[in-house]
Amino acid sequence: MAESLKSRIGVENDLSQVAWSLREAAQAIRAGVVGGYQVTCSDEAEWECARAFQRLFVEALLPGLKPDSRAPFRSINLGSRYEQGAIWIAEEHFAVSEAPQAAKLLVVKINAHVGVRPAGEGFEYGWMERYDRPSACCGALAGLLEGKRLPALDEIRETFRSGGQDRLAILGDATRVAPPHRALLAAVVNARLQAQRAVDDIQSHRPESPATFLVVPCVTINRPGPDTELVVGEYGIDWTGSAASVMYQGLGDDPAAYRVRHVFDRLHVEDDRWPGN
């Protein structure tokens, strides 16, 4: 597992710090080629997150798509949904001829997001000032929590019920999740569950050539000033042998277990699994 990412898990960081840690983690693996796949919400507020990943990770490590042009594979959709099968298209794209026999590394960064605004002596998550008016953020997850129906929301709803656990019911229970933190924890659990979907897909069949995968679920915190980011966890999947081996460190997927605190206005999210207390 990547030591450079470990200190970022469960702690709000600058976008650049997370991108640098991803870069250090990828460089430490010393792969034949590094590929990238980014999943974000369609919300225009996510441009800062996409730009940081592009500038500090993609442009430093990915192969050139065209002269002076490097780009990740991308999914941009309502609610930051991992699209089944997408990993195998990305994996085939980065099986480049310059290192056909060497194990490649594919870094998969999945970002849910949430807005935040001051509320009394604390913070309220789920809102941002958009074009001079209050706006739900993430709008897709807000619709999910309100029970709205759209094909994308129905897909996320089913994901939230995976493993026989009704996470939406937990998020809606004020005795288990504090209402000011509901949107935040919905984003945390969504990032974690979408990453698990990607990992399940990676395990489902052998890649085109030997590969390792680093899957990192994150939550962008959309602020009035520069956005920040919470790393939810880190999966390492090794597909260089006869079967995939998977390791994980980070938060679990039970919103009732999350504990939220702020240290000098910086967000910390913990549970019984992370940091292991």
N, C-alpha and C positions, 0 to 999 in steps of 0.2 A: 504494500500500500504506500501511497505517496506521503512522505513526512511533511512536504511543503504545504499540503492541503490540510493536514490534521489540525493545525492551530486555527484554521478558518471555520471549522465546522461548528455550527450553532452560534456563531458570533457575527454581528454586523460588521462588514468591512467596506472599504472603498472598492469600486468596480475595478480599478487598476490593480489593487492588491490581489484580488481573486484571479485576474487574468495572468498576473506574473506568477502566482503559485501554480496555476495550470501549466504554464510554460516551463517552469522549473521541473515539475513532475514529469512532463513529456520528455524533456531533455535527459533526465536521469535514467529513463528506460532505454535510451540509445537504440531506437528502432531504425529499420532500414528506411522507412518513410513514415511521416506523420500525416494523418488525415484528420479532418474536423467535421463535426455535425452539430449544428445548433438548432434547438427547438425553442421558439418564443411565441408569446401571444401576439395576435394581430394588432393589439393596441399600439398606437403611435408613441405612447410613453416609453416603449421598450427600445427606442432607437439608441439611447445612451448605452444600454447593456450590449446591444449588437455591435456598436462602434468600438467599445472597449475590447471585446473579444477579437474583432477584426484587427485592430491596430496593434495590440500587444501579444496576441497569440498567433492568429492566422498569418499575418504578414511576416512573422519571424520564422515560422516552422513549416508551413504547408508548401507543397510543390506549386510551381507556377502553372496556372491554367492557361494564361496567355502571357506574352512578354509584359513584365511589370504588373502582373495581375494574379493575385492569390485569393482564393475564396473557399469558404466552407460549404458543404452541403447544408441546406436549411429547410426547416419546416416552420411556417408562420401560419398559425391558425387560432381560432377562438379557444382560449383556455389552455394554450401550450400543450396540446395533446400529442403524445407520441403516436405516430401512424404506423401500424403494424406492417412490417416488410421494408420500411424505409432504411433500416440499418444495412440491409443487404444490397440495396442500390448504392448507398454511400460506400460500403466496403468494396464493391466492384469498381467504383470510380477511382478510388485511391490505391488500387492494385497496379501501381505505375511501373513502367518497363525499366526504370533506372534501378529498381531493387526487386526484381521478380521473385527471387528465392528467399530474401531476407524477411523476417517477421516484421510486419507493419504495426503501427499503433493508430487506433482510431479513438479520438477523444470526443465524447458525446456530452454536450452541455445542455441541460434542460432547465429552462427558467420559467417558473410561475412568477407572478408579480402581485404587489399590493401597494396601494397608496397609503400615506400616513399624514395626519395633521394633529397639531396640539389640541388637547381637550382638558381643560382645567389644569391640574398639576401633572397630568400624564399625557398619553397619546391615544388617539383613536385611529384604528386601521380600517382601510377599505374605501377611503375617499382621497381625492386630490382636487386642487383648483385647476380646472381645465378650461382654458379660454375665458377666464374671469368668472367661473361659476363652479359650484361644487359638483363633482362627478364621481360616480362609483368607479372603483379601480381595485381589482380587476372587474370589469363589467360582466364578463362571462361567469366568473365565480360568484358575483353578487346575484346574478340571475339564477344560478344553481341554488344558492342558499334561500332564495325567495320562492323556489318551486316552479320557476318558469320552464317552458318546454321549447326546446330547439333540438335538432338532431345532434349538434355538438354537445349540448348540455346533457342530453340523454346518455351519450357515450361516457361523459365524465361521471354522471350519476352511477352508472353501472360499475365504473372503476372504483368509486368510493364505497361500493358495497362488496368489493372483492374480499375473499377470505371469510365470508359470512358475517362481516362486521358492518353495521350501518353507521358509517362515519358522519353522514349528514344529520342523523338523529342526535349524535353526540354533540356536533357543533351547534345544533339548535337548542340544546339543553343548558340553560343559564347556570345550573348548579354544577355543571361539569366543565363548561368553557365560558369564561367571562365575556360578555357581549362586546366590549371594546377590542377584544383580541380575536373575535370570531373570524373576520376576514383574513387576518394574518395567518391563523392556524389552518384555515382552509387552503391558503396558498402553499404552506409548508407541506401539508399532507398531499396536496395535488402534485407538487414537484416530486415528492418521494414515490408516489404511486405510479406516475408516468415513467420515472426512471426504472421502476421495477418491471413495467411492461416492456421497456427496451431490453432489459437484462434477460427477461424470459424469451424474447425474440432472439437474442444473441445465442442463448443456450440451445435453441431449437434445431440448428443444423450447422455443419462445419463451414467456415468461410472459404472463399476461393483460394486463398493462400494463408500460411501461418500468420496469426494476428493476435494481438492483445487489445483489449478495449478498456478505456477509462470512462465510466459513466458518472457524471457529477450533477445531481439535482441541486438547484439553487432557487432562491427567491429574491427578485429585485425589489428593493424598497424605493418606490417612486416618491421623491421628496420635492419641496419647493426649490431647494438648491440642488447640488449634484446628487444623483441617485447613488444608493449604496446597495449592498448585496449580502445575503445570508447563505452560506453553503450548508445544505441540509445533510449531505453525506457524500460518500465516495464508494463506488463499486469498481473492483478490478477483476476483469475476466480474461483468463489466459486460454487461448485456443491454439497453442503451439504443439500440444500433445494429442493423444488419441481421444480426449474428451475435454470439455470445458471445465475449468475450475474457477470458482467464484469466491471472492472475499468482499466483505462490506464493513465499513465503519461509519457511524453516524447515527442520526435520529431514527426512531422507529416510525410506524405509520398509524399510531393511535393518537388522535388529537386530544383525547381525555388525559393522556399521560404527559403532554407538553407543559412545561413551566416557563413562563415569560417573565423576564426582569430587564431592567434598564440600568446600565452602569455608565454614569456620565453621559446620559442620553443615547447610549449605544445599546442596541437590542441584543439580548442573549436568549436563546431558546434551548431548553434542556429537557431530558426525560430520564427515565430509569436506565435507558440503554446508553445514553450519551450525556455527559462525559463519563459515565460509568459509576456515578455516585449512588 
